[in-house]
Each structure stands twice: as C-alpha cells, then as structure tokens.
C-alpha cells in the first residue's frame, strides 16, 4: 500500500470536565463514568479547589454540586468560574429542595444516575458516545 | 444503571494497579494523578486522609497503592493514614511524600521499607516506586 493511499482522520482532543463535589464517593463515581466515556476529567472537592483549577487549566465543562462544603456555595463558584473562563459549559447538581437558579445551565437532582450526567455532558458538548 | 446510592463501580479484573492519590494541593494532585493515568494506572483522588479512608472503606473499591502527602489538613495526617491503612487494609502498599525534612526523616522510620519521596519529586519516580511495590507484592 502506498503512503498516499492512507487516509489519516483528524483526532479530536477529548474535552476537559471539572467535577466539583464535596462527597468523595460521589465525585469518584461520576468522574470514573466520565473517564470511561473518553473525557479528560479533573476533580475538585471544594469551591477553592475549583477556582484554583479554573485559573490554571482550560476547562470545557464544569459539573458542580450546589451543596459544597465551606463558605462559598456551588452556585457562587459556578458564577465566578463562568466569569473567569469563557466559554465554559456548566451543569449543576442539587439536592432535593434546592431551588433551580436558572440561566447557568442544566440541573440534575441528587441522587442521579451517573449515566444521566454522562449523557447530559455529551449533549452539552456535542460529543459523540464512544464506539 | 449505577446511581449515587450504589457503591463505586467494581474494579475486579482491572489489568493495572489502582492508585489512591491523597494530596491537599489540588494542582499537585492534578499533575500526578494525570501522569499516573497516562501511564495506564486507574487512579482515585482524595483531598484529605478522611476522604482517603472513605474510599478505602468502599467495599467495591480495591486500592493497590496509597500515594499520600504527609502534611494534610484535618484530624489525620499522612502518618495516621499510613497506620490506618496498615491496620485495616494490610494488602495495600503505602508511599508517603513530604516536603519537610523532619517529616521525611520520621516517615523513613515509620515505613518499614522506606517508601518515601521528598517533594518536589519527578513524576517518573512515583511510577518507579509503584512498580517496585506492586512487583514485591506479587512475589510475596
């Protein structure tokens, strides 16, 4: 086969997702599911960690819990992240009873199936499911 | 379908050792966790010793090596986590890392095999230590 007959398809770099969740087992589960679907996943356990990462690394999508530990809420953190890094997609996760703030991005209610988050991330980023 | 009410995905049959990186500095954790994943390891991340214990206690999670900083916020530091792991998860190896000279000396005493890395450490050194420990575990 001649070299000229080989077609090299361009490879898309997987989008980077930042998962911000104070509960380590929830964070671990969702991050694992997203990695299994081909995304590059970064993890943060608090608002402070999330903003540190946002300031240092290009993030395509922020998946953030509203109920974060510490003084700064997930909602406030999401707004700050959106202002610091543009464009960035945002998906919020909330406990039952928390009000959907609206406007920032889609919201999933805990406890959610991790597959629901993966599907939502794929749709938000227009990213195809792995073959 | 897995939900948050279920446990973390079972890891049985994973061809690569699973590493638990415990580091309170998010950018340090991000870099070493990323490097280890690039090397083919399955990696879990914990911000603190308390989070590390929560992961180690998950019945479906099997961690082969805990790679932990010594200095951490909270009620348990890296030494405490190493002791907890040896007591409760005797099959799990522990590598401690520290930027403090004194802590490094104490850790060298604490860890029978002396698996300790002083900060800043080259990422490849971590992989070399993990390979040594997992090879030793397989032989014994």
Interface residues (C-beta under 8 A of the other chain):
Chain A: X24 X25 X26 X27 X28 X29 X31 X32 X33 X35 X42 X43 X44 X45 X46 X49 X52 X53 X56 X57 X110 X111 X112 X113 X114 X115
Chain B: X1 X2 X3 X4 X5 X7 X8 X9 X26 X27 X29 X30 X33 X37 X44 X45 X46 X47 X51 X54 X55 X58 X61
